[in-house]
Amino acid sequence: MFDDNEVRKPRTHEVGMPIDTMSVAELEERIGLLRGEIARLEQAIAARQQTRAAADSMFRL
């Protein structure tokens, strides 16, 4: 039923991983994953900047 030797491709992307054997669809999927990760990182940066700005305003007298 299931092939125990079936090669499973990782659903994540590692910087520098070989991409020359990936199909266009696989590359597009990777781009989507990376865009989602970039958006998550940008949200984290914005949240930290807001926290920092709030803390800075509390200490300005």
C-alpha positions in Angstrom: 0.0 0.0 0.0 2.6 2.6 1.1 6.2 2.5 0.0 8.4 2.7 3.0 11.2 4.0 0.8 9.1 6.9 -0.6 11.2 10.1 -0.7 9.4 12.9 1.2 10.5 16.4 0.4 10.7 18.8 3.3 7.9 21.3 3.6 10.3 23.9 4.8 13.1 25.7 3.0 16.6 25.9 4.2 18.8 28.7 2.9 21.3 27.3 0.4 19.5 24.0 -0.1 19.8 22.6 -3.6 16.9 23.8 -5.9 18.0 22.6 -9.3 15.9 19.3 -9.0 12.7 21.1 -7.9 9.8 21.6 -10.3 8.3 25.0 -11.0 5.4 24.1 -8.7 7.7 23.2 -5.9 9.7 26.4 -6.3 6.5 28.4 -6.2 5.4 26.6 -3.0 8.8 27.5 -1.5 8.4 31.1 -2.4 5.0 31.1 -0.8 6.4 29.6 2.4 9.2 32.2 2.4 6.8 35.1 1.8 4.7 33.9 4.8 7.8 33.7 6.9 8.9 37.2 5.9 5.5 38.6 6.8 5.7 36.9 10.2 9.2 38.3 10.8 8.1 41.8 9.8 5.2 41.6 12.2 7.6 40.6 15.0 9.8 43.5 14.2 6.9 45.9 14.2 5.7 44.6 17.6 9.1 45.0 19.1 9.4 48.5 17.7 6.1 49.4 19.3 7.1 47.9 22.6 10.4 49.9 22.4 8.6 53.1 21.5 6.2 52.7 24.5 9.1 52.0 26.9 11.0 55.0 25.5 8.0 57.3 26.0 7.6 56.2 29.6 11.2 57.1 30.5 11.1 60.5 28.8 10.4 63.2 31.4 
